[in-house]
Amino acid sequence: MTSDIFRGILILCVGVLLISGCDAALTVGGRTMGVRSGNFIYTDGYLTASYDFALDKVWKACEKTLTDMKASGLDKKRKISTGAMTAVAHDEKVQINVEYISQEKTLVSIRIGMAGNNMASQLIHEKIAGNLLKAEEQEKP
């Protein structure tokens, strides 16, 4: 009995060591959730990241990113603390959801296509981050 408990704890510890510092994903039922490099969370086709910027600045950076990608059919729906954009870029549907977390923190979730494309979503996140940094540099005197 004691050796079974010890063996179970040992297996658990080895499993934690194997996935720490790496990409990890878990599928339960029809839902998939994963963490990538500690910065992104991947859930049901949406790649989510938080930005240390106000909602309005992140919203503008998302719009600029879609414009830079020459996305067509841009549809924007904005409320006080959330917003959503859909468009078509490179023959793929792009969905961007923006959510207020705090005054200087905003959550952005991106889904490409019907099932989600992790790599394409990450590229869009990188473009949004770049647009945020450019906008911040332009504001400095």
Phi and psi in radians as a Rosetta constraint file:
Dihedral C 1 N 2 CA 2 C 2 CIRCULARHARMONIC -1.143 0.35
Dihedral N 2 CA 2 C 2 N 3 CIRCULARHARMONIC -0.652 0.35
Dihedral C 2 N 3 CA 3 C 3 CIRCULARHARMONIC -1.192 0.35
Dihedral N 3 CA 3 C 3 N 4 CIRCULARHARMONIC -0.551 0.35
Dihedral C 3 N 4 CA 4 C 4 CIRCULARHARMONIC -1.172 0.35
Dihedral N 4 CA 4 C 4 N 5 CIRCULARHARMONIC -0.712 0.35
Dihedral C 4 N 5 CA 5 C 5 CIRCULARHARMONIC -1.148 0.35
Dihedral N 5 CA 5 C 5 N 6 CIRCULARHARMONIC -0.768 0.35
Dihedral C 5 N 6 CA 6 C 6 CIRCULARHARMONIC -1.058 0.35
Dihedral N 6 CA 6 C 6 N 7 CIRCULARHARMONIC -0.765 0.35
Dihedral C 6 N 7 CA 7 C 7 CIRCULARHARMONIC -1.094 0.35
Dihedral N 7 CA 7 C 7 N 8 CIRCULARHARMONIC -0.731 0.35
Dihedral C 7 N 8 CA 8 C 8 CIRCULARHARMONIC -1.119 0.35
Dihedral N 8 CA 8 C 8 N 9 CIRCULARHARMONIC -0.741 0.35
Dihedral C 8 N 9 CA 9 C 9 CIRCULARHARMONIC -1.134 0.35
Dihedral N 9 CA 9 C 9 N 10 CIRCULARHARMONIC -0.708 0.35
Dihedral C 9 N 10 CA 10 C 10 CIRCULARHARMONIC -1.087 0.35
Dihedral N 10 CA 10 C 10 N 11 CIRCULARHARMONIC -0.771 0.35
Dihedral C 10 N 11 CA 11 C 11 CIRCULARHARMONIC -1.116 0.35
Dihedral N 11 CA 11 C 11 N 12 CIRCULARHARMONIC -0.724 0.35
Dihedral C 11 N 12 CA 12 C 12 CIRCULARHARMONIC -1.072 0.35
Dihedral N 12 CA 12 C 12 N 13 CIRCULARHARMONIC -0.790 0.35
Dihedral C 12 N 13 CA 13 C 13 CIRCULARHARMONIC -1.107 0.35
Dihedral N 13 CA 13 C 13 N 14 CIRCULARHARMONIC -0.751 0.35
Dihedral C 13 N 14 CA 14 C 14 CIRCULARHARMONIC -1.108 0.35
Dihedral N 14 CA 14 C 14 N 15 CIRCULARHARMONIC -0.706 0.35
Dihedral C 14 N 15 CA 15 C 15 CIRCULARHARMONIC -1.085 0.35
Dihedral N 15 CA 15 C 15 N 16 CIRCULARHARMONIC -0.744 0.35
Dihedral C 15 N 16 CA 16 C 16 CIRCULARHARMONIC -1.117 0.35
Dihedral N 16 CA 16 C 16 N 17 CIRCULARHARMONIC -0.728 0.35
Dihedral C 16 N 17 CA 17 C 17 CIRCULARHARMONIC -1.116 0.35
Dihedral N 17 CA 17 C 17 N 18 CIRCULARHARMONIC -0.641 0.35
Dihedral C 17 N 18 CA 18 C 18 CIRCULARHARMONIC -1.174 0.35
Dihedral N 18 CA 18 C 18 N 19 CIRCULARHARMONIC -0.606 0.35
Dihedral C 18 N 19 CA 19 C 19 CIRCULARHARMONIC -1.691 0.35
Dihedral N 19 CA 19 C 19 N 20 CIRCULARHARMONIC -0.172 0.35
Dihedral C 19 N 20 CA 20 C 20 CIRCULARHARMONIC -1.231 0.35
Dihedral N 20 CA 20 C 20 N 21 CIRCULARHARMONIC 2.363 0.35
Dihedral C 20 N 21 CA 21 C 21 CIRCULARHARMONIC 1.421 0.35
Dihedral N 21 CA 21 C 21 N 22 CIRCULARHARMONIC 0.010 0.35
Dihedral C 21 N 22 CA 22 C 22 CIRCULARHARMONIC -2.127 0.35
Dihedral N 22 CA 22 C 22 N 23 CIRCULARHARMONIC 3.069 0.35
Dihedral C 22 N 23 CA 23 C 23 CIRCULARHARMONIC -1.280 0.35
Dihedral N 23 CA 23 C 23 N 24 CIRCULARHARMONIC 2.443 0.35
Dihedral C 23 N 24 CA 24 C 24 CIRCULARHARMONIC -2.450 0.35
Dihedral N 24 CA 24 C 24 N 25 CIRCULARHARMONIC 2.524 0.35
Dihedral C 24 N 25 CA 25 C 25 CIRCULARHARMONIC -2.447 0.35
Dihedral N 25 CA 25 C 25 N 26 CIRCULARHARMONIC 2.654 0.35
Dihedral C 25 N 26 CA 26 C 26 CIRCULARHARMONIC -2.409 0.35
Dihedral N 26 CA 26 C 26 N 27 CIRCULARHARMONIC 2.298 0.35
Dihedral C 26 N 27 CA 27 C 27 CIRCULARHARMONIC -2.026 0.35
Dihedral N 27 CA 27 C 27 N 28 CIRCULARHARMONIC 2.140 0.35
Dihedral C 27 N 28 CA 28 C 28 CIRCULARHARMONIC -2.222 0.35
Dihedral N 28 CA 28 C 28 N 29 CIRCULARHARMONIC 2.062 0.35
Dihedral C 28 N 29 CA 29 C 29 CIRCULARHARMONIC 1.109 0.35
Dihedral N 29 CA 29 C 29 N 30 CIRCULARHARMONIC -2.184 0.35
Dihedral C 29 N 30 CA 30 C 30 CIRCULARHARMONIC -1.749 0.35
Dihedral N 30 CA 30 C 30 N 31 CIRCULARHARMONIC 0.118 0.35
Dihedral C 30 N 31 CA 31 C 31 CIRCULARHARMONIC -1.873 0.35
Dihedral N 31 CA 31 C 31 N 32 CIRCULARHARMONIC 2.429 0.35
Dihedral C 31 N 32 CA 32 C 32 CIRCULARHARMONIC -2.093 0.35
Dihedral N 32 CA 32 C 32 N 33 CIRCULARHARMONIC 2.370 0.35
Dihedral C 32 N 33 CA 33 C 33 CIRCULARHARMONIC -2.399 0.35
Dihedral N 33 CA 33 C 33 N 34 CIRCULARHARMONIC 2.415 0.35
Dihedral C 33 N 34 CA 34 C 34 CIRCULARHARMONIC -2.585 0.35
Dihedral N 34 CA 34 C 34 N 35 CIRCULARHARMONIC 2.821 0.35
Dihedral C 34 N 35 CA 35 C 35 CIRCULARHARMONIC -2.125 0.35
Dihedral N 35 CA 35 C 35 N 36 CIRCULARHARMONIC 2.376 0.35
Dihedral C 35 N 36 CA 36 C 36 CIRCULARHARMONIC -2.169 0.35
Dihedral N 36 CA 36 C 36 N 37 CIRCULARHARMONIC 2.017 0.35
Dihedral C 36 N 37 CA 37 C 37 CIRCULARHARMONIC 0.927 0.35
Dihedral N 37 CA 37 C 37 N 38 CIRCULARHARMONIC 0.421 0.35
Dihedral C 37 N 38 CA 38 C 38 CIRCULARHARMONIC 1.276 0.35
Dihedral N 38 CA 38 C 38 N 39 CIRCULARHARMONIC -0.128 0.35
Dihedral C 38 N 39 CA 39 C 39 CIRCULARHARMONIC -1.794 0.35
Dihedral N 39 CA 39 C 39 N 40 CIRCULARHARMONIC -0.552 0.35
Dihedral C 39 N 40 CA 40 C 40 CIRCULARHARMONIC -2.052 0.35
Dihedral N 40 CA 40 C 40 N 41 CIRCULARHARMONIC 2.577 0.35
Dihedral C 40 N 41 CA 41 C 41 CIRCULARHARMONIC -2.109 0.35
Dihedral N 41 CA 41 C 41 N 42 CIRCULARHARMONIC 2.255 0.35
Dihedral C 41 N 42 CA 42 C 42 CIRCULARHARMONIC -1.916 0.35
Dihedral N 42 CA 42 C 42 N 43 CIRCULARHARMONIC 2.015 0.35
Dihedral C 42 N 43 CA 43 C 43 CIRCULARHARMONIC -2.369 0.35
Dihedral N 43 CA 43 C 43 N 44 CIRCULARHARMONIC 2.152 0.35
Dihedral C 43 N 44 CA 44 C 44 CIRCULARHARMONIC 0.837 0.35
Dihedral N 44 CA 44 C 44 N 45 CIRCULARHARMONIC 0.756 0.35
Dihedral C 44 N 45 CA 45 C 45 CIRCULARHARMONIC 1.554 0.35
Dihedral N 45 CA 45 C 45 N 46 CIRCULARHARMONIC -0.155 0.35
Dihedral C 45 N 46 CA 46 C 46 CIRCULARHARMONIC -1.732 0.35
Dihedral N 46 CA 46 C 46 N 47 CIRCULARHARMONIC 2.263 0.35
Dihedral C 46 N 47 CA 47 C 47 CIRCULARHARMONIC -1.740 0.35
Dihedral N 47 CA 47 C 47 N 48 CIRCULARHARMONIC 2.066 0.35
Dihedral C 47 N 48 CA 48 C 48 CIRCULARHARMONIC -1.989 0.35
Dihedral N 48 CA 48 C 48 N 49 CIRCULARHARMONIC 2.392 0.35
Dihedral C 48 N 49 CA 49 C 49 CIRCULARHARMONIC -2.501 0.35
Dihedral N 49 CA 49 C 49 N 50 CIRCULARHARMONIC 2.695 0.35
Dihedral C 49 N 50 CA 50 C 50 CIRCULARHARMONIC -1.865 0.35
Dihedral N 50 CA 50 C 50 N 51 CIRCULARHARMONIC 2.573 0.35
Dihedral C 50 N 51 CA 51 C 51 CIRCULARHARMONIC -2.140 0.35
Dihedral N 51 CA 51 C 51 N 52 CIRCULARHARMONIC 2.448 0.35
Dihedral C 51 N 52 CA 52 C 52 CIRCULARHARMONIC -1.517 0.35
Dihedral N 52 CA 52 C 52 N 53 CIRCULARHARMONIC 0.978 0.35
Dihedral C 52 N 53 CA 53 C 53 CIRCULARHARMONIC -2.447 0.35
Dihedral N 53 CA 53 C 53 N 54 CIRCULARHARMONIC 2.750 0.35
Dihedral C 53 N 54 CA 54 C 54 CIRCULARHARMONIC -1.171 0.35
Dihedral N 54 CA 54 C 54 N 55 CIRCULARHARMONIC 2.717 0.35
Dihedral C 54 N 55 CA 55 C 55 CIRCULARHARMONIC -0.957 0.35
Dihedral N 55 CA 55 C 55 N 56 CIRCULARHARMONIC -0.790 0.35
Dihedral C 55 N 56 CA 56 C 56 CIRCULARHARMONIC -1.060 0.35
Dihedral N 56 CA 56 C 56 N 57 CIRCULARHARMONIC -0.736 0.35
Dihedral C 56 N 57 CA 57 C 57 CIRCULARHARMONIC -1.152 0.35
Dihedral N 57 CA 57 C 57 N 58 CIRCULARHARMONIC -0.719 0.35
Dihedral C 57 N 58 CA 58 C 58 CIRCULARHARMONIC -1.168 0.35
Dihedral N 58 CA 58 C 58 N 59 CIRCULARHARMONIC -0.699 0.35
Dihedral C 58 N 59 CA 59 C 59 CIRCULARHARMONIC -1.029 0.35
Dihedral N 59 CA 59 C 59 N 60 CIRCULARHARMONIC -0.813 0.35
Dihedral C 59 N 60 CA 60 C 60 CIRCULARHARMONIC -1.116 0.35
Dihedral N 60 CA 60 C 60 N 61 CIRCULARHARMONIC -0.667 0.35
Dihedral C 60 N 61 CA 61 C 61 CIRCULARHARMONIC -1.159 0.35
Dihedral N 61 CA 61 C 61 N 62 CIRCULARHARMONIC -0.650 0.35
Dihedral C 61 N 62 CA 62 C 62 CIRCULARHARMONIC -1.151 0.35
Dihedral N 62 CA 62 C 62 N 63 CIRCULARHARMONIC -0.757 0.35
Dihedral C 62 N 63 CA 63 C 63 CIRCULARHARMONIC -1.044 0.35
Dihedral N 63 CA 63 C 63 N 64 CIRCULARHARMONIC -0.806 0.35
Dihedral C 63 N 64 CA 64 C 64 CIRCULARHARMONIC -1.093 0.35
Dihedral N 64 CA 64 C 64 N 65 CIRCULARHARMONIC -0.683 0.35
Dihedral C 64 N 65 CA 65 C 65 CIRCULARHARMONIC -1.068 0.35
Dihedral N 65 CA 65 C 65 N 66 CIRCULARHARMONIC -0.805 0.35
Dihedral C 65 N 66 CA 66 C 66 CIRCULARHARMONIC -1.152 0.35
Dihedral N 66 CA 66 C 66 N 67 CIRCULARHARMONIC -0.655 0.35
Dihedral C 66 N 67 CA 67 C 67 CIRCULARHARMONIC -1.119 0.35
Dihedral N 67 CA 67 C 67 N 68 CIRCULARHARMONIC -0.782 0.35
Dihedral C 67 N 68 CA 68 C 68 CIRCULARHARMONIC -1.080 0.35
Dihedral N 68 CA 68 C 68 N 69 CIRCULARHARMONIC -0.545 0.35
Dihedral C 68 N 69 CA 69 C 69 CIRCULARHARMONIC -1.423 0.35
Dihedral N 69 CA 69 C 69 N 70 CIRCULARHARMONIC -0.015 0.35
Dihedral C 69 N 70 CA 70 C 70 CIRCULARHARMONIC 1.005 0.35
Dihedral N 70 CA 70 C 70 N 71 CIRCULARHARMONIC 0.743 0.35
Dihedral C 70 N 71 CA 71 C 71 CIRCULARHARMONIC -1.239 0.35
Dihedral N 71 CA 71 C 71 N 72 CIRCULARHARMONIC 2.496 0.35
Dihedral C 71 N 72 CA 72 C 72 CIRCULARHARMONIC -1.933 0.35
Dihedral N 72 CA 72 C 72 N 73 CIRCULARHARMONIC 2.807 0.35
Dihedral C 72 N 73 CA 73 C 73 CIRCULARHARMONIC 1.110 0.35
Dihedral N 73 CA 73 C 73 N 74 CIRCULARHARMONIC 0.674 0.35
Dihedral C 73 N 74 CA 74 C 74 CIRCULARHARMONIC -1.156 0.35
Dihedral N 74 CA 74 C 74 N 75 CIRCULARHARMONIC 2.142 0.35
Dihedral C 74 N 75 CA 75 C 75 CIRCULARHARMONIC -2.112 0.35
Dihedral N 75 CA 75 C 75 N 76 CIRCULARHARMONIC 2.098 0.35
Dihedral C 75 N 76 CA 76 C 76 CIRCULARHARMONIC -2.044 0.35
Dihedral N 76 CA 76 C 76 N 77 CIRCULARHARMONIC 2.370 0.35
Dihedral C 76 N 77 CA 77 C 77 CIRCULARHARMONIC -2.305 0.35
Dihedral N 77 CA 77 C 77 N 78 CIRCULARHARMONIC 2.032 0.35
Dihedral C 77 N 78 CA 78 C 78 CIRCULARHARMONIC -2.145 0.35
Dihedral N 78 CA 78 C 78 N 79 CIRCULARHARMONIC 2.338 0.35
Dihedral C 78 N 79 CA 79 C 79 CIRCULARHARMONIC -2.078 0.35
Dihedral N 79 CA 79 C 79 N 80 CIRCULARHARMONIC -2.983 0.35
Dihedral C 79 N 80 CA 80 C 80 CIRCULARHARMONIC -1.116 0.35
Dihedral N 80 CA 80 C 80 N 81 CIRCULARHARMONIC -0.848 0.35
Dihedral C 80 N 81 CA 81 C 81 CIRCULARHARMONIC -2.023 0.35
Dihedral N 81 CA 81 C 81 N 82 CIRCULARHARMONIC 0.058 0.35
Dihedral C 81 N 82 CA 82 C 82 CIRCULARHARMONIC -2.496 0.35
Dihedral N 82 CA 82 C 82 N 83 CIRCULARHARMONIC 2.887 0.35
Dihedral C 82 N 83 CA 83 C 83 CIRCULARHARMONIC -2.837 0.35
Dihedral N 83 CA 83 C 83 N 84 CIRCULARHARMONIC 2.763 0.35
Dihedral C 83 N 84 CA 84 C 84 CIRCULARHARMONIC -2.496 0.35
Dihedral N 84 CA 84 C 84 N 85 CIRCULARHARMONIC 2.461 0.35
Dihedral C 84 N 85 CA 85 C 85 CIRCULARHARMONIC -2.251 0.35
Dihedral N 85 CA 85 C 85 N 86 CIRCULARHARMONIC 2.411 0.35
Dihedral C 85 N 86 CA 86 C 86 CIRCULARHARMONIC -2.292 0.35
Dihedral N 86 CA 86 C 86 N 87 CIRCULARHARMONIC 2.512 0.35
Dihedral C 86 N 87 CA 87 C 87 CIRCULARHARMONIC -2.789 0.35
Dihedral N 87 CA 87 C 87 N 88 CIRCULARHARMONIC 3.060 0.35
Dihedral C 87 N 88 CA 88 C 88 CIRCULARHARMONIC -2.084 0.35
Dihedral N 88 CA 88 C 88 N 89 CIRCULARHARMONIC 2.165 0.35
Dihedral C 88 N 89 CA 89 C 89 CIRCULARHARMONIC -2.333 0.35
Dihedral N 89 CA 89 C 89 N 90 CIRCULARHARMONIC 2.241 0.35
Dihedral C 89 N 90 CA 90 C 90 CIRCULARHARMONIC 0.952 0.35
Dihedral N 90 CA 90 C 90 N 91 CIRCULARHARMONIC 0.772 0.35
Dihedral C 90 N 91 CA 91 C 91 CIRCULARHARMONIC 1.081 0.35
Dihedral N 91 CA 91 C 91 N 92 CIRCULARHARMONIC 0.372 0.35
Dihedral C 91 N 92 CA 92 C 92 CIRCULARHARMONIC -2.199 0.35
Dihedral N 92 CA 92 C 92 N 93 CIRCULARHARMONIC 2.447 0.35
Dihedral C 92 N 93 CA 93 C 93 CIRCULARHARMONIC -1.305 0.35
Dihedral N 93 CA 93 C 93 N 94 CIRCULARHARMONIC 2.285 0.35
Dihedral C 93 N 94 CA 94 C 94 CIRCULARHARMONIC -2.005 0.35
Dihedral N 94 CA 94 C 94 N 95 CIRCULARHARMONIC 2.197 0.35
Dihedral C 94 N 95 CA 95 C 95 CIRCULARHARMONIC -2.067 0.35
Dihedral N 95 CA 95 C 95 N 96 CIRCULARHARMONIC 2.226 0.35
Dihedral C 95 N 96 CA 96 C 96 CIRCULARHARMONIC -2.184 0.35
Dihedral N 96 CA 96 C 96 N 97 CIRCULARHARMONIC 2.133 0.35
Dihedral C 96 N 97 CA 97 C 97 CIRCULARHARMONIC -1.945 0.35
Dihedral N 97 CA 97 C 97 N 98 CIRCULARHARMONIC 2.316 0.35
Dihedral C 97 N 98 CA 98 C 98 CIRCULARHARMONIC -2.100 0.35
Dihedral N 98 CA 98 C 98 N 99 CIRCULARHARMONIC 2.336 0.35
Dihedral C 98 N 99 CA 99 C 99 CIRCULARHARMONIC -2.406 0.35
Dihedral N 99 CA 99 C 99 N 100 CIRCULARHARMONIC 2.311 0.35
Dihedral C 99 N 100 CA 100 C 100 CIRCULARHARMONIC -1.206 0.35
Dihedral N 100 CA 100 C 100 N 101 CIRCULARHARMONIC 2.254 0.35
Dihedral C 100 N 101 CA 101 C 101 CIRCULARHARMONIC -1.921 0.35
Dihedral N 101 CA 101 C 101 N 102 CIRCULARHARMONIC -0.863 0.35
Dihedral C 101 N 102 CA 102 C 102 CIRCULARHARMONIC -2.674 0.35
Dihedral N 102 CA 102 C 102 N 103 CIRCULARHARMONIC -3.101 0.35
Dihedral C 102 N 103 CA 103 C 103 CIRCULARHARMONIC -1.008 0.35
Dihedral N 103 CA 103 C 103 N 104 CIRCULARHARMONIC -0.625 0.35
Dihedral C 103 N 104 CA 104 C 104 CIRCULARHARMONIC -2.114 0.35
Dihedral N 104 CA 104 C 104 N 105 CIRCULARHARMONIC 0.542 0.35
Dihedral C 104 N 105 CA 105 C 105 CIRCULARHARMONIC -2.541 0.35
Dihedral N 105 CA 105 C 105 N 106 CIRCULARHARMONIC 2.262 0.35
Dihedral C 105 N 106 CA 106 C 106 CIRCULARHARMONIC -2.348 0.35
Dihedral N 106 CA 106 C 106 N 107 CIRCULARHARMONIC 2.436 0.35
Dihedral C 106 N 107 CA 107 C 107 CIRCULARHARMONIC -1.759 0.35
Dihedral N 107 CA 107 C 107 N 108 CIRCULARHARMONIC 2.306 0.35
Dihedral C 107 N 108 CA 108 C 108 CIRCULARHARMONIC -2.176 0.35
Dihedral N 108 CA 108 C 108 N 109 CIRCULARHARMONIC 2.223 0.35
Dihedral C 108 N 109 CA 109 C 109 CIRCULARHARMONIC -2.050 0.35
Dihedral N 109 CA 109 C 109 N 110 CIRCULARHARMONIC 2.319 0.35
Dihedral C 109 N 110 CA 110 C 110 CIRCULARHARMONIC -2.214 0.35
Dihedral N 110 CA 110 C 110 N 111 CIRCULARHARMONIC 2.370 0.35
Dihedral C 110 N 111 CA 111 C 111 CIRCULARHARMONIC -2.306 0.35
Dihedral N 111 CA 111 C 111 N 112 CIRCULARHARMONIC 2.289 0.35
Dihedral C 111 N 112 CA 112 C 112 CIRCULARHARMONIC -1.971 0.35
Dihedral N 112 CA 112 C 112 N 113 CIRCULARHARMONIC 2.236 0.35
Dihedral C 112 N 113 CA 113 C 113 CIRCULARHARMONIC 1.307 0.35
Dihedral N 113 CA 113 C 113 N 114 CIRCULARHARMONIC -2.949 0.35
Dihedral C 113 N 114 CA 114 C 114 CIRCULARHARMONIC -1.320 0.35
Dihedral N 114 CA 114 C 114 N 115 CIRCULARHARMONIC -0.729 0.35
Dihedral C 114 N 115 CA 115 C 115 CIRCULARHARMONIC -1.772 0.35
Dihedral N 115 CA 115 C 115 N 116 CIRCULARHARMONIC -0.214 0.35
Dihedral C 115 N 116 CA 116 C 116 CIRCULARHARMONIC 1.702 0.35
Dihedral N 116 CA 116 C 116 N 117 CIRCULARHARMONIC 2.454 0.35
Dihedral C 116 N 117 CA 117 C 117 CIRCULARHARMONIC -2.249 0.35
Dihedral N 117 CA 117 C 117 N 118 CIRCULARHARMONIC 1.836 0.35
Dihedral C 117 N 118 CA 118 C 118 CIRCULARHARMONIC -1.030 0.35
Dihedral N 118 CA 118 C 118 N 119 CIRCULARHARMONIC -0.805 0.35
Dihedral C 118 N 119 CA 119 C 119 CIRCULARHARMONIC -1.169 0.35
Dihedral N 119 CA 119 C 119 N 120 CIRCULARHARMONIC -0.794 0.35
Dihedral C 119 N 120 CA 120 C 120 CIRCULARHARMONIC -1.132 0.35
Dihedral N 120 CA 120 C 120 N 121 CIRCULARHARMONIC -0.670 0.35
Dihedral C 120 N 121 CA 121 C 121 CIRCULARHARMONIC -1.107 0.35
Dihedral N 121 CA 121 C 121 N 122 CIRCULARHARMONIC -0.692 0.35
Dihedral C 121 N 122 CA 122 C 122 CIRCULARHARMONIC -1.148 0.35
Dihedral N 122 CA 122 C 122 N 123 CIRCULARHARMONIC -0.665 0.35
Dihedral C 122 N 123 CA 123 C 123 CIRCULARHARMONIC -1.087 0.35
Dihedral N 123 CA 123 C 123 N 124 CIRCULARHARMONIC -0.701 0.35
Dihedral C 123 N 124 CA 124 C 124 CIRCULARHARMONIC -1.175 0.35
Dihedral N 124 CA 124 C 124 N 125 CIRCULARHARMONIC -0.699 0.35
Dihedral C 124 N 125 CA 125 C 125 CIRCULARHARMONIC -1.014 0.35
Dihedral N 125 CA 125 C 125 N 126 CIRCULARHARMONIC -0.721 0.35
Dihedral C 125 N 126 CA 126 C 126 CIRCULARHARMONIC -1.127 0.35
Dihedral N 126 CA 126 C 126 N 127 CIRCULARHARMONIC -0.659 0.35
Dihedral C 126 N 127 CA 127 C 127 CIRCULARHARMONIC -1.186 0.35
Dihedral N 127 CA 127 C 127 N 128 CIRCULARHARMONIC -0.682 0.35
Dihedral C 127 N 128 CA 128 C 128 CIRCULARHARMONIC -1.093 0.35
Dihedral N 128 CA 128 C 128 N 129 CIRCULARHARMONIC -0.798 0.35
Dihedral C 128 N 129 CA 129 C 129 CIRCULARHARMONIC -1.049 0.35
Dihedral N 129 CA 129 C 129 N 130 CIRCULARHARMONIC -0.726 0.35
Dihedral C 129 N 130 CA 130 C 130 CIRCULARHARMONIC -1.105 0.35
Dihedral N 130 CA 130 C 130 N 131 CIRCULARHARMONIC -0.732 0.35
Dihedral C 130 N 131 CA 131 C 131 CIRCULARHARMONIC -1.159 0.35
Dihedral N 131 CA 131 C 131 N 132 CIRCULARHARMONIC -0.610 0.35
Dihedral C 131 N 132 CA 132 C 132 CIRCULARHARMONIC -1.134 0.35
Dihedral N 132 CA 132 C 132 N 133 CIRCULARHARMONIC -0.742 0.35
Dihedral C 132 N 133 CA 133 C 133 CIRCULARHARMONIC -1.164 0.35
Dihedral N 133 CA 133 C 133 N 134 CIRCULARHARMONIC -0.698 0.35
Dihedral C 133 N 134 CA 134 C 134 CIRCULARHARMONIC -1.082 0.35
Dihedral N 134 CA 134 C 134 N 135 CIRCULARHARMONIC -0.763 0.35
Dihedral C 134 N 135 CA 135 C 135 CIRCULARHARMONIC -1.132 0.35
Dihedral N 135 CA 135 C 135 N 136 CIRCULARHARMONIC -0.662 0.35
Dihedral C 135 N 136 CA 136 C 136 CIRCULARHARMONIC -1.175 0.35
Dihedral N 136 CA 136 C 136 N 137 CIRCULARHARMONIC -0.668 0.35
Dihedral C 136 N 137 CA 137 C 137 CIRCULARHARMONIC -1.165 0.35
Dihedral N 137 CA 137 C 137 N 138 CIRCULARHARMONIC -0.638 0.35
Dihedral C 137 N 138 CA 138 C 138 CIRCULARHARMONIC -1.218 0.35
Dihedral N 138 CA 138 C 138 N 139 CIRCULARHARMONIC -0.458 0.35
Dihedral C 138 N 139 CA 139 C 139 CIRCULARHARMONIC -1.344 0.35
Dihedral N 139 CA 139 C 139 N 140 CIRCULARHARMONIC -0.394 0.35
Dihedral C 139 N 140 CA 140 C 140 CIRCULARHARMONIC -1.241 0.35
Dihedral N 140 CA 140 C 140 N 141 CIRCULARHARMONIC 2.455 0.35
